[in-house]
Amino acid sequence: MNSKKPLVFFLLALSLCGLVAAAPAPGRVVLGGKAVAMVADAVYLFPEAKAKVAAVGGTDQGLGVFLGLVDPGFASKPVLDRAAGAEAYAALSPDLLVFKSSMRKSLGPALDAAGLKQLYLDLETPEDYLRELAVLGEALGDPARGAALAAYYRGALDRVAARVARLPESSRPKVLVVQASAGGYEVPPAAWMQSILAERAGGVAVWKGANPGAGWAKVGPEQIAAWDPDAVFVISYREKSETAAAAFRADPGLSSLRASKSGKVHAFPQDFYSWDQPDSRWALGLSWMAKKLHPSLFADLSIGAEAESFFAFCYGIDKARYEASVKPRLSGALDD
């Protein structure tokens, strides 16, 4: 995560405190760079995005293009290569460019030289989301929406935290989160959203310390067996997670796991995107994970109803469109 904030981020933060006058809302916003799907889903939490976003990098992780449901004109907007350079962005005459913070080092100097205004977002943790929704609201000229969104996510965090706080440390299950990849499995770094969700949902992340790197790390069946988790959550970004979880359950090298024997190998929910990552859906992933780990504490919580409410409040997707276009894509057992 890039801790050096660019000038535009600093000025926006000052404006939130009333220390500088708010800049005029941009008319043309361009979203790009690596992990642009995370950025685009955050920007489109604001209804203004439909009119303001002029171009965006590819947002299909492998399960389809979600924002076409939100923005009727999305398919006609130019699609940028995620490796596009400053010239490609300048050609679009943007008023504001929005990227993940990781793009600042590679793109920032050339964009600065071209005189293009940039906003860089971390969007890596729940706290990033709470802070940066306010920044986005200020940048897009809708601070009230930014505050309402932050309240929604804060409510999801507080609800889970209040119930999980009742649990003594000794009763928290050992949890393993893995991504199915190339016929094997990988674990995330401790600082990533997947690890944060596992612990805030009331679990003990058994792999913490095993991956000191900056990306997914491969783990073999021997290491998984040594951890012997009480519950396993299987992620897949390019295929149905239920398929990946079924393969995990069928692996003879993993059949002796406590989680396998007790039927607690779970496919992480998906629609167009998986709910485990630092996308706008992370609050759904947190609630679902908490209910899987502690069903008695969350017996009154319907994840199906939460999902329908999420898409309505966050993206304006009404019940008819949800039933027709989102619900059929849901993968992973929600309320069983």
N, C-alpha and C positions, 0 to 999 in steps of 0.2 A: 504494500500500500504506500503510495507516495505521500509523505507528510508535508512536503513543500507546496503550499497552496499558491496558485497563480494570483495575480493582482485582481482579476475580475472576481474571484471567489472572495478575496479579502474585502473588496468594496461592497459586494452583496451582503456579506456578513455585517459590515458596519451599518449598512442601510437598514438591516433588521433591527438594529439597536437604536435607530433614529439619529445616527451620527452624520450621515450624508443623505442628500436627497435621493429618492428612488429614481433610477434611470427609466426612460420610457420603455414600455414593454416591446420586445422585438417583434417585427412583422414576419421575418423569415428565419426559422430555426432549422439547423441541419444537425443530424445525429450520426456519429460515425465511430470508426476505430474498432478495436477488438472488444469483445463482450458488449457490443452495441445493443443486443437484445435486452440486457439488464437496464441500460440507459433508456432505451425506447419505452419499455414498459413503465418505468418511473415517470417519464415525461408525459406519457399518455394517461396517467392518473388525473391529469388536468384536462378538462374538456376543451380548453383553448388550443390544445395540441393539434386537433383535427384541422384547424385553419392555419396554424402557424408553422407546423413541420413541413418543410419544402422538400427534404430528401432524407434518406436514412440508409445505413448499411444493411446488409442482409440480416434478417431476424429469425430465420428458420433454423432451429437446432437439429432438425431431422424429423419432427412430428407435425410440421405445418406452420403456416403464418397466422399468428393470433391477431395481430392488429388490424387485419382486414375486417374483422368483426366489429371493431371499435370505430374505425375510420372508413367510411364508404369510398373515399378517394385514395386510400392507401396504395392500392395496386398500381395506380397511375403515377405515383411519385418516383422520381429517379432513385435507383438503387446504387449505392456506392460500394466499391470494393473495400473490404475492411482494411486493406493495406494501402488505401489511397493516400496520396501525398498532398502537400499544401496547395498545389496548383489546382487539383481537382476540387478542393473545397472552395477556393477563391472563385472558381468559375461559376459557382452557384449563387454568388452575391449574398452570402448569409449576413443577417444581423447578429446572430449568435450561433456558435458552434458548441455542442455539448458532447463530452467524451468521458470515459472512465479516467480516473486519475493516473492510471498506468500509462496513458498515452501522452502525458505532458512532456516527458523527456524527449520522445522521438518526434512529436509534431509541434510542440509549443514554440520553439525558436523560429521556425519557418513561418508559422501562423502569426507570431508577433511581428515579424518583419513585414508581413503582408498587411498589417494593421487590422487583423480580424479578431473580434471579441470572442473569448473562449470561456467556457465554464467546465470545470473538471469535478467529477463526483466520485467519491469512494464507493458508496453503496456496497459495503462488504459486511457490515454488522447491523443488528437492530438499531444500535445507537446512531450509526451513520444515517440510517433511514429517517429516524426522528429528526435529526439535525438538517439533513439535506432536502427533505420535503419542504421545510420552511424556506430554504435557499431557492429551490425551484419555484415555489409560489411567488417569491419576490421577483425572480428573474422573468417569470411569465406574466406578471402583473395580476396575480390572483393569490395574495397572501392568506385570504380567508380559507380558500380551498386547501392550501398547504397546511394550515392549522387543523382543519377538519380531518385531513388524512393522517397527520401525526397523532391526533387523538384516537383515531381508529386503531392504529398500530400499537399505541401505548396501551389501549384497552385490552388488546389481545395478549400483550406481554404481561400485564398486571394480573389478568385472570388466571393465566397458567402459573405465574409466580406465587400467587396467593394460595393456590391449592397445593402446589408442590412443596411449599414451605412447611406443610404439616408433616412431611415425611422425615423420619430420622435418617441420617446418612447411611446407616447400616442396612436400611431396607430399600435402598435405591438399586435397581437392577444394573448389571453390567451390560453395556450396549456396544454393538459394533455397527458402524455405518460403512458400507462398501459400494464402490462403483464397479459394475460389471464392465470389463474392458478387455478386448482381444483374448477371450477365452480364460481370463483370470480375474483377479480382484485388486482394487486399489483403495487406499484410505486417504482421507483429506488431511491437510495440516491442522494443527490445533487451533489456529486463529481463524479458520474458515467458518462460514455459516453452518455447514453441516455439523461441525463439532460443537458450535455454540448451541444449536438447536437440541442436540442430543442431551447436553447437560441442563439446559433450561427446561427441558421437558421432564426432568427428574431422573435422568440416567447417569451412569458413570461411563465415560468414554474410554474404553479399555485400550484404544490404540494411541492415546495421547502420549507423546514422547517418542513414538515409533516413527514419526514422520516430521523431521525438523526442517524439511525443504519448503519450497514455495509452490509446489504443485502436488498432484496426486502421486502416491508412492505405492508400488506393487507390493503385495503381501502374498505369501504362499499358504497352502492349506495347513502346513505344520504350525505356522505362527497363529493362524486363526484358531486351530485346535488348542494351542497353548493358552490363548485368551479365554476360550470356552465361554462366550457371552451368553447371557440369559435371553437376549433378543438381538436379532440381526435385521437391519434395514438395508434393502438392496435398491440401488439407484441405477437407472439407465437413461441416457439422454437421447439415444437414436433409435431405440426400440421400446416396445412395451415393457415396463418394469416388471409386470407379472410374469413375462417370459423369462426374464433374468432371474427372478426370485425362484421360479420353478426349477431352473437349472441348478441353482444353489442347493435347493432341497434334495435334488436327485444326485448330487455329487457324492459318490461313496466315501470320499475322503473327508466329508463334512457331516456325514450322517450321525456321528456320535456326539455332536455338539449338543449342549443343553438346550439351545434354542431350536435346533432341528427336532429333537425328541418331543419338545413341548408345543410344537406348532407355532413358534414365534419367529419365523423367518418371514418378514413383511416386505411387500413390494411398495416402494415409495410412490405416493399418488402423483399422477400426471394429468394434464389436459393437453395443451400445446407444449407446455414446459413442465419439467419436474418441479415439485414443491420444496425441494431441499436447498436450492441455491439462492444466492442473494438477488433474486428477482422479486417483484412485488408480491408473489405468492408465499413468501417465507412464513408469514403469520399463519396461513392455512397449514403449512407443514409443521409448524410448532404445535398447534392445537391438535392435529391428527396424531403426531408422535406422542404427545402427552397422554392422549386417550388410549393409545395402544399400550403404553407402559403402565398406566394407572387407570384402568377402566372404571374402577369403583369411584375414583375421585372425579371423573368426568362423565358419569353415567347420563347426566342430563344434557350433554353436549352432542348435537347432531352435526357431524362434519359435512354431510350432504347439504344441510340447511346453511351452514357457515359458508360453503362454497357458493351457493346461489346468492347469498347476501353480499359476499365479496365482489362477485362480478357485477352485481347491480350497483352497489355503492361506488366501487372503484372505477368501473368502466362504463356504467350506464347501460349494461346489457340486460334487457328486460326478460321476464320469465319465458316468453315464447322463444326468443333467440337462445336463451340459456338451454332450454329443453331441446331445441333443434340442433344447436351447433357446438355447445360446450359439454353438456352432460354425456352425450354418446362417446366423447373422447376420454372421459375420466377412467383412469386405470389405477389399480390399487384398492384394496378393500377399505371402504370409508367408514361404515358404521356397523360392521359385523363384530 
